[in-house]
Amino acid sequence: MSDIIDQANDNIERDTALAIEAARRPVQAEPVACGRCYNCEESLPGATCFCDADCRDDWQARRAAGR
């Protein structure tokens, strides 16, 4: 029979394993549509991430420079 300390240790082990797994996942390469342009923050309809190719290119250039 497990006591409260055993249960707490099990929770810690589970949470640690989940955190390690999340940290090992690759970072998403492309942005997810959120209703705003990732570059200029203009409102966008539908499932688009950038208002035009110039904004997309500018965002990609700044992101590459930040790496």
C-alpha positions as CSV (number, residue, x, y, z in Angstrom):
1,M,0.0,0.0,0.0
2,S,1.4,3.4,-0.9
3,D,1.2,6.4,1.3
4,I,1.0,10.1,0.5
5,I,4.8,10.4,0.1
6,D,4.9,7.5,-2.4
7,Q,2.1,9.2,-4.4
8,A,3.9,12.5,-4.3
9,N,7.1,10.9,-5.6
10,D,5.2,9.2,-8.4
11,N,3.7,12.6,-9.4
12,I,7.1,14.2,-9.4
13,E,8.6,11.4,-11.6
14,R,5.6,11.6,-14.0
15,D,5.9,15.4,-14.2
16,T,9.6,15.3,-14.7
17,A,9.3,12.7,-17.5
18,L,6.6,14.8,-19.2
19,A,8.8,17.9,-19.0
20,I,11.8,16.1,-20.4
21,E,9.7,14.8,-23.3
22,A,8.3,18.2,-24.1
23,A,11.8,19.8,-24.1
24,R,13.1,17.2,-26.5
25,R,10.3,17.9,-29.1
26,P,11.4,19.9,-32.0
27,V,10.4,23.5,-32.1
28,Q,7.6,24.2,-34.6
29,A,9.2,25.4,-37.8
30,E,6.3,27.5,-39.1
31,P,3.9,29.8,-37.2
32,V,0.3,28.8,-36.5
33,A,-2.4,31.1,-37.8
34,C,-3.7,33.2,-35.0
35,G,-5.8,35.9,-36.7
36,R,-3.0,38.5,-36.8
37,C,0.1,39.0,-39.0
38,Y,3.2,37.7,-37.2
39,N,5.2,40.6,-38.6
40,C,3.0,43.7,-38.5
41,E,0.1,42.4,-36.3
42,E,-2.6,43.5,-38.8
43,S,-5.9,41.5,-38.3
44,L,-6.2,38.7,-40.8
45,P,-9.2,36.6,-41.9
46,G,-9.0,32.9,-42.0
47,A,-6.0,30.7,-41.5
48,T,-3.2,32.9,-42.7
49,C,-0.1,34.0,-40.7
50,F,1.1,36.9,-42.8
51,C,-0.7,39.7,-44.7
52,D,1.7,39.4,-47.7
53,A,4.9,37.9,-48.9
54,D,6.9,41.0,-47.8
55,C,5.8,40.5,-44.2
56,R,6.5,36.8,-44.4
57,D,10.0,37.4,-45.7
58,D,10.8,40.1,-43.2
59,W,9.6,37.9,-40.3
60,Q,11.7,34.9,-41.6
61,A,14.8,37.2,-42.0
62,R,14.5,38.5,-38.4
63,R,13.9,35.0,-37.0
64,A,17.0,33.7,-38.9
65,A,19.1,36.6,-37.5
66,G,17.9,35.9,-34.0
67,R,19.2,32.3,-34.1
